[in-house]
């Protein structure tokens, strides 16, 4: 699918950038296998206040998240809980100067199907993420399945691999994610 066709998809809809889907064929989607997205930087540095807020919501008392002295001795600083990694890199959907133009890579793969559901996620961590780190990530399309029929509908499984790095370029984690993009079963 040409970049012009993708741009046209953006211009013709008023749905937020994360909800836009590009439509096409399985043959067009296969061309995306091995394609890497741009390197995207988190909006903010990892900060302790957001970590404390998250841990208070899930009631996680791990001193690696709360006790600065303990965390510094153990890890070099307060740790980012693994469950926050992906959400920490989510972009603001609106800004006074204009919204984000980033589109989540799986939404840009041209396929039939009007909805997606997450199927599985595997995360592998290589080094600690600590307060003060500035994360970035890059998505890669690993595979797009042939059409499959499930109880939800008919569609394709999309697998991506996202590599997260810190400000020093060190890989901190890799997340393999599989989604099912499908046409809802009628009746």
C-alpha positions as a Python dict, from the first residue, in 0.01 Angstrom:
ca = {
    (1, 'X'): (0, 0, 0),
    (2, 'X'): (141, 337, -94),
    (3, 'X'): (219, 611, 159),
    (4, 'X'): (-31, 829, -29),
    (5, 'X'): (-306, 576, 40),
    (6, 'X'): (-214, 570, 411),
    (7, 'X'): (-209, 952, 427),
    (8, 'X'): (-546, 963, 255),
    (9, 'X'): (-682, 722, 519),
    (10, 'X'): (-569, 969, 789),
    (11, 'X'): (-718, 1270, 613),
    (12, 'X'): (-1056, 1110, 550),
    (13, 'X'): (-1136, 1023, 910),
    (14, 'X'): (-1184, 1223, 1226),
    (15, 'X'): (-1124, 921, 1453),
    (16, 'X'): (-828, 964, 1688),
    (17, 'X'): (-491, 853, 1549),
    (18, 'X'): (-478, 534, 1759),
    (19, 'X'): (-816, 416, 1634),
    (20, 'X'): (-757, 450, 1260),
    (21, 'X'): (-724, 130, 1064),
    (22, 'X'): (-580, 103, 715),
    (23, 'X'): (-771, -141, 496),
    (24, 'X'): (-623, -364, 229),
    (25, 'X'): (-555, -721, 130),
    (26, 'X'): (-356, -1003, 283),
    (27, 'X'): (-107, -974, -5),
    (28, 'X'): (-49, -606, 85),
    (29, 'X'): (-17, -697, 454),
    (30, 'X'): (251, -961, 383),
    (31, 'X'): (472, -680, 246),
    (32, 'X'): (488, -542, 601),
    (33, 'X'): (660, -851, 744),
    (34, 'X'): (1007, -745, 858),
    (35, 'X'): (920, -375, 836),
    (36, 'X'): (1034, -160, 1130),
    (37, 'X'): (862, 154, 1245),
    (38, 'X'): (1035, 473, 1340),
    (39, 'X'): (1205, 506, 1679),
    (40, 'X'): (956, 669, 1914),
    (41, 'X'): (1062, 847, 2234),
    (42, 'X'): (848, 853, 2549),
    (43, 'X'): (693, 1190, 2628),
    (44, 'X'): (853, 1204, 2974),
    (45, 'X'): (1138, 1064, 3180),
    (46, 'X'): (1057, 777, 3415),
    (47, 'X'): (949, 945, 3739),
    (48, 'X'): (890, 826, 4093),
    (49, 'X'): (553, 995, 4141),
    (50, 'X'): (389, 793, 3861),
    (51, 'X'): (548, 473, 3991),
    (52, 'X'): (412, 537, 4343),
    (53, 'X'): (68, 614, 4205),
    (54, 'X'): (62, 293, 3998),
    (55, 'X'): (186, 82, 4291),
    (56, 'X'): (-76, 234, 4521),
    (57, 'X'): (-351, 138, 4275),
    (58, 'X'): (-233, -225, 4252),
    (59, 'X'): (-125, -230, 4620),
    (60, 'X'): (232, -339, 4546),
    (61, 'X'): (457, -271, 4844),
    (62, 'X'): (785, -383, 4685),
    (63, 'X'): (1058, -158, 4834),
    (64, 'X'): (1221, -141, 4488),
    (65, 'X'): (932, 90, 4393),
    (66, 'X'): (891, 286, 4718),
    (67, 'X'): (1218, 305, 4914),
    (68, 'X'): (1471, 524, 4732),
    (69, 'X'): (1767, 421, 4953),
    (70, 'X'): (1694, 49, 4920),
    (71, 'X'): (1633, 75, 4544),
    (72, 'X'): (1953, 273, 4491),
    (73, 'X'): (2159, 5, 4672),
    (74, 'X'): (1989, -282, 4488),
    (75, 'X'): (1934, -142, 4137),
    (76, 'X'): (2094, 200, 4108),
    (77, 'X'): (1759, 377, 4151),
    (78, 'X'): (1386, 328, 4196),
    (79, 'X'): (1263, 64, 3949),
    (80, 'X'): (988, 102, 3694),
    (81, 'X'): (745, -188, 3755),
    (82, 'X'): (743, -419, 3451),
    (83, 'X'): (367, -370, 3408),
    (84, 'X'): (428, 3, 3344),
    (85, 'X'): (674, -40, 3057),
    (86, 'X'): (430, -29, 2765),
    (87, 'X'): (190, 218, 2924),
    (88, 'X'): (476, 451, 3012),
    (89, 'X'): (550, 489, 2642),
    (90, 'X'): (191, 559, 2539),
    (91, 'X'): (156, 898, 2378),
    (92, 'X'): (-64, 1184, 2479),
    (93, 'X'): (-367, 1181, 2250),
    (94, 'X'): (-408, 1557, 2266),
    (95, 'X'): (-176, 1854, 2314),
    (96, 'X'): (-248, 2228, 2297),
    (97, 'X'): (-14, 2259, 1998),
    (98, 'X'): (-176, 1966, 1818),
    (99, 'X'): (-234, 1597, 1872),
    (100, 'X'): (5, 1312, 1827),
    (101, 'X'): (59, 1201, 1467),
    (102, 'X'): (201, 867, 1577),
    (103, 'X'): (-9, 570, 1466),
    (104, 'X'): (37, 234, 1633),
    (105, 'X'): (200, 12, 1371),
    (106, 'X'): (-56, -275, 1379),
    (107, 'X'): (-332, -28, 1284),
    (108, 'X'): (-138, 65, 970),
    (109, 'X'): (-106, -285, 826),
    (110, 'X'): (-352, -300, 535),
    (111, 'X'): (-599, -578, 607),
    (112, 'X'): (-971, -641, 607),
    (113, 'X'): (-1140, -628, 947),
    (114, 'X'): (-1287, -347, 1150),
    (115, 'X'): (-1177, -450, 1498),
    (116, 'X'): (-878, -592, 1684),
    (117, 'X'): (-831, -783, 2007),
    (118, 'X'): (-508, -865, 2186),
    (119, 'X'): (-434, -1238, 2193),
    (120, 'X'): (-101, -1273, 2372),
    (121, 'X'): (194, -1075, 2502),
    (122, 'X'): (540, -1205, 2596),
    (123, 'X'): (783, -966, 2765),
    (124, 'X'): (1154, -1022, 2817),
    (125, 'X'): (1353, -781, 3034),
    (126, 'X'): (1728, -735, 2994),
    (127, 'X'): (1816, -457, 3238),
    (128, 'X'): (1642, -246, 3501),
    (129, 'X'): (1452, 68, 3402),
    (130, 'X'): (1497, 327, 3676),
    (131, 'X'): (1376, 675, 3763),
    (132, 'X'): (1541, 926, 3531),
    (133, 'X'): (1562, 692, 3231),
    (134, 'X'): (1420, 819, 2903),
    (135, 'X'): (1272, 531, 2707),
    (136, 'X'): (1228, 484, 2336),
    (137, 'X'): (1095, 197, 2133),
    (138, 'X'): (1072, 60, 1783),
    (139, 'X'): (808, -179, 1650),
    (140, 'X'): (869, -451, 1392),
    (141, 'X'): (611, -665, 1214),
    (142, 'X'): (710, -1029, 1267),
    (143, 'X'): (423, -1208, 1096),
    (144, 'X'): (74, -1179, 950),
    (145, 'X'): (-122, -1504, 932),
    (146, 'X'): (-335, -1625, 647),
    (147, 'X'): (-706, -1573, 703),
    (148, 'X'): (-839, -1769, 1002),
    (149, 'X'): (-1193, -1833, 1122),
    (150, 'X'): (-1253, -1810, 1497),
    (151, 'X'): (-1556, -1780, 1724),
    (152, 'X'): (-1514, -1400, 1705),
    (153, 'X'): (-1503, -1379, 1328),
    (154, 'X'): (-1278, -1410, 1025),
    (155, 'X'): (-943, -1233, 1023),
    (156, 'X'): (-566, -1235, 1054),
    (157, 'X'): (-324, -1270, 1344),
    (158, 'X'): (-59, -996, 1351),
    (159, 'X'): (258, -1047, 1556),
    (160, 'X'): (488, -755, 1636),
    (161, 'X'): (813, -727, 1830),
    (162, 'X'): (876, -401, 2013),
    (163, 'X'): (1228, -327, 2134),
    (164, 'X'): (1260, -78, 2423),
    (165, 'X'): (1584, 110, 2487),
    (166, 'X'): (1701, 363, 2743),
    (167, 'X'): (1870, 696, 2673),
    (168, 'X'): (2207, 518, 2640),
    (169, 'X'): (2072, 297, 2359),
    (170, 'X'): (2080, -14, 2581),
    (171, 'X'): (1802, -266, 2517),
    (172, 'X'): (1596, -286, 2836),
    (173, 'X'): (1312, -509, 2712),
    (174, 'X'): (1150, -676, 2414),
    (175, 'X'): (775, -731, 2391),
    (176, 'X'): (627, -978, 2143),
    (177, 'X'): (257, -913, 2091),
    (178, 'X'): (-8, -1092, 1887),
    (179, 'X'): (-338, -932, 1786),
    (180, 'X'): (-633, -1068, 1593),
    (181, 'X'): (-777, -825, 1338),
    (182, 'X'): (-1114, -947, 1220),
    (183, 'X'): (-1455, -893, 1071),
    (184, 'X'): (-1722, -946, 1333),
    (185, 'X'): (-1938, -1253, 1280),
    (186, 'X'): (-2291, -1156, 1176),
    (187, 'X'): (-2589, -1326, 1332),
}
